[in-house]
Amino acid sequence: MFGILNINKPQGITSRAVVTQVSRIVGRKVKCGHAGTLDPLATGVLLVCIGKATKLVPLIHEHSKSYAGTFLLGKKSETDDIEGEVESVAVPDGLDEESLRELLPEFTGRITQVPPTHSAIWIDGKRAYDRARNGEDIEMPEREVHIESLELTNLDRESFSVEMTCGTGTYVRSIGRDLARKAGTAAIMSVLTRTSIGPFSLENAVELEALNRENILECLQNPLAMLAHLPEYQVTAPQEKTLRYGQRIDLKGDSQTKINENDTIVVTDGNQRMIAIAARRDNQLAPQIVFPESSS
């Protein structure tokens, strides 16, 4: 079994629990793994890679992710969302849509943010949320993230909502927290939906409870959809056989000029069937990952 499941993760369960449920359907011998954690509070697009497609997770992380989130104004918690112990703080009387929108450019492009202490980041060999739950003082390291777009979609006396597209590693909770702080108050995330990862959107996601042994194969998506940003090289049957033995093949024709040294290359048979992920070494393709012959 080989492919990607685009699942609409329900609220209240971990991403790991989704993978476990999928694993029960496909069988314990088939490897499964998700490409990008969603907190239990969050819903939306969770990509679960099946079989050797799990090797593609680093390439999936190269794609942007889009979110829609809502934040409660005048609230703060140690988790930066409603799952922590909530405290109330003052909200400036003059906070309106115009003043909040004026702050958005400070949170777009390449920015530095501090992840929530209750996050899955590793700190000295332990998850940050485990250290936080044990009452440890944690100094979360700053990280640079890329926010492609950030739009205010609603503001009232109690909350504001945003839609954003960002690179991997971005914490939406931190965006809302820091935006409110810049406006002279505080905010915690109450709702979060991931609406897309690359070409996979919420509109095309399958509901977790709808997955079963009878329909899972038809729900599997071809990983080629996630790799369209990479150069593709089509091989002949003899070249395919050579790659499957882990050996290099010679680059032919204009591919010698179109493909750069050390490029990551998607190798196919021309019929939407993935053969391998390869890298250019001189005028040859060196296989990095070879996929099962049933890959499609």
Phi, psi and omega in degrees: 000138188206128177155190182234133173261126174263102187251138171275098183293128177284161179287147172096358176232158180279162175297324178298323179294326176297314179299319180298319180293319177296319181299325178295328181283315185277343181104143186297336183281348180263124182288138178225148176196148181267157181247073178117109184292141166244135177297157178306325179296329189276156174235176172110199190298118172232116180271124178248118181272137185244137178066220184287354173296342176299337179291345184270357183307314178301326179287326176295324180296345178286345181275150175288155176238145179243144184222155167235124184225152176236140184232135177277124181282148178071024180230148173215154177207164181290343179262354184064019173213184187284356182277349177266179176286120190266134173241152179258142175226167183287150174244127181303139180298330186272008182287116179224179183300318183297314182292326179286321178296327180297339181274343187301322179301336178289347183243023176237160185082207177278115180230165175251132178225157175257118180297158176298148177295328176269077179219172185272010180294141179278128176236109180051047173085001178228151176296142180300321182293330176292317178296319180295318180293335177276003177081013180284146172281124184240132172255103183285130180288140174294153176219149176270132178229166181242119177254109182287320179207148179213120185231133174278122183253345179195145173212126171226191184293336187252340186201168169221156180232147179225157167238137184213153172236132189211169175275174181296151177088358181277136175257115181294325177305319181291325178298310180296317179301311185287327177296315178294321179298319179295331179274002176091021179214208178219163177203148176233148182285131178248334181217138174215130175231126172273118187266341177194155165228112183054230182280353182268122185242167180296327181299333182255009182280151178262143178287137184302317183291345180274348181285137175206177183297332184283329187247359188294326180295322180285343177274344180293134179259145177291123180299344179303332179298330180274353188243016183294341180280354182258151176296144181244141179231124180266134184248159173275170179301315177296322178294320178301314180299320180297315179298322182293340173273005179080015182258157180282156173235157180280139173285138182242155170061215186286354175298337179295336178257334182279335182254125183273159176302134178072005173301146170275126189236136175269121181258125180231173176259009180088356180240036180061027177248121182281132177259314186195165162253128186228168175231146178282130174230108189058236180254034180229161171256124179255119182293133176256319177225129177248130186264161181298154180297341179273001183300134179203000000 
